[in-house]
Every structure is written in structure tokens, then in C-alpha cells.
């Protein structure tokens, strides 16, 4: 018996195991191809594999579903109340078991589920190497570009995201291996069981499991100092603001969304638009290069990848920019530094708002995440504040010759 089959069969009643086994043998199907098993009270059990639905001649009752819940929770449902409140549990192997039934609410929040009437077992699905064709578009000079994958549900965006994370963490011909912070709110990327990742996400990856994305990204940046931050199912305003903060901290972003939402930042305004779902299109990938335009890439059901200039032109005509901050190729050094200073200001502001630390400590913390010569400038400022407790930043900054940084052009005639 394969590991996948053994792990899933551990939570199924004996009779259901036999019936599923019998159907798989009759249809000459491989259990390794199973993607989902749906069990509903009073209805036939359905098994899905490779886009095909196979019905099992077995009707589950409430007792069978109760037995499955007991197996999942080790006969202690209340110990898993927090997970069940979210509607799913992750079992050994990274397989996710979703549940539906009567919701018990308290102060307008779901507290738990009772009278479970449906159980959907989503088998963990790894396809190593599926991101190979993507890397020429999302890597530049051995570094990853900010990347967002957009596709309808069930098209494999999380599978693609997982393999990108694995290859970025381990390193390949296109990127140098680096630390990746994975914020896995729904336990789909790493498939953590008892805190340990069940899926292969690379040797330099750290996972924050079952944590809200917006809060988790901030926690990951402060505690683990990742080079790359990865998250699943971006969709809320808070998620976008957390991504902005991560990017201003110098982290590269990898994420996906099934809502097909595009985000544009223009001053203080934000607008949302939808990407179209066309026949044969599995997903859309946005990539932001710091020294170039936004690249739009489509990956189809056939697995072929190509850059769609036509779609990109239509999006530009509509005034909807891709995810992230696109820098024009012909920006001069002075303009780039001004942009960085603006981001630096936002980083400092975000650090003060989030940590409530004294300004000298903020300077030291920010210095570890920014480039030279600003890092040295901030370290010098921190030392000056430590030595002179009454020193104010404007007073210190006026005494510092900004031209010593070597970022401003010399004026004609001095």
C-alpha cells in the first residue's frame, strides 16, 4: 500500500475502505492519481482523479462521518476546535480534510462545527519540476522577481507555487538558493501536520502554519528575516498592505490568487479589476522586474508557456497595472534613489506603527534590511543617539553631509 493511500485510509471506516478499493480495482485506477474523495450523508461517495469522477456504490450515514471526525481528531474533537472552526483539518501526509455541517456561532463568529454532514478529503499533490518552464520569466540575474499567479480554482496554481518555493529555496540554474518564509494560512502549500511540513518546500524554507496572511507576513519578516516571502490566496486589502510592507523591507514576494484580482497603487487610491477566464487558459502569471516592465505569462492546460503581449497590451489600455511596483528601464540613478528613499520612509513609518519601538531602535532594525550606503548611515545614527541621549534626528541629520553618501549628482560649478 502506498504512503498516500495508507495515510488517507487511516481516517476511513473499514467498510468504506473496502468499497473504495474494490472500485479502484474494477476500474483499473491508480490511487496515486486520486485528488479528492467526497463523502456526504445519504449520498454516494465520489472519488476524483485526473478530472474524472468515479462513484462508489456506498452511501455514508452520520455514524460513518462521525467516525471519520473521531479518527482525524484522535477521538478528541475539542482539542482541534480551532482548526475545526476554520472548517478543515490537516492529517499526516499534508492531506486536507474539509468539513461542512451546522455551524455553532458565538458573538457572530464561528466557534465550532456540529452535525458534520459532508467531508471532502483533498489529497496532497506534489508535481516536482512543474515550475521549470516558468523560471526564465520570473528570474533575473540569479534573483527572483516579485511574482503573482492568478488562476481559477482547481487549475494547479498552489502546486505551481509550491514547486517555485522549493526551487527558490534549494536553488537552481536561474536563482541562487535563499531563505523563504512561507505563510500558509490554509495549510495547502506545506501541508503541515503537527507543525512539520509534509510537502517538500526546500531546505531553506520556514513555515508559519494556520496563521492569517497579513499578520503572518509581518511576523515572518521580523522573526526569520527571509529573502523571499510566499503566501497563498491573496485577496483582501490587509493582504495587499502586508505585501507592500514586505516589499519595502526588501523581501521578494511569491503569491497566488484564485479571484483573478489585479491591484494598482496610485497615490492613496487602490482599484481592483478581474482577469478573464478564457478557454484553455489555466492561469496568468505576473512578474515584476526592478529594472524592467511587468511581464505577463500564461500557462495553459497543455503545459506550454508563452508571454502574451496582446493580453498585456489590453491590460495597459485599461489602466490596470500588474502586481507590485514596475520600474521603467530608462530610469536614471537619481530617480531610482528617490524612489528608494520614498520606500525607506514607508518602511520606517511601518516599523514605528507596528513595533512601537524608540526611534534609535527602529533605525538599527531597518539598517539590517536596506542597502548601502543607507545601512551605514542608519547604524551611525543609532550610535549617535546612544551616545547622546538628548539628540534629535533633525539636529543630527543637519550636521551630516548627505553628499558623503555618493548618491546625489554634483551640481555644475559646485
Secondary structure, DSSP 8 states (H G I E B T S, - for coil): --HHHHHHHTTS-HHHHHHHHHHHHHTT--GGGEEEEEEETTSEEEEEETTEEEEEEEE--HHHHHHHHHHHTTT-GGGGHHHHHTTEEE-TTS-EEEEEEEEEEETTEEEEEEEEEEEEEE-----TTTTTTTHHHHEETTEE-EEEEE--TTSSHHHHHHHHHHHHHH--SSS----EEEEETTS-SS--BTTB--S---TTEEEEET--HHHHHHHHHHHH--SEEEES---SHHHHHHHHHHHHTT-EEEEEESS-EEEEEETTEEEEEE----TTEEEEEEEE-TTS-EEEEEEETT--EEE-HHHHHHHHHTT---SS----TT--HHHHHHHHHHHHHHHHHHHHHHH---HHHHHHHHHTTS-TTHHHHHHHHHHHHHH-TT--HHHHHHTS-GGGGS-S---TT-
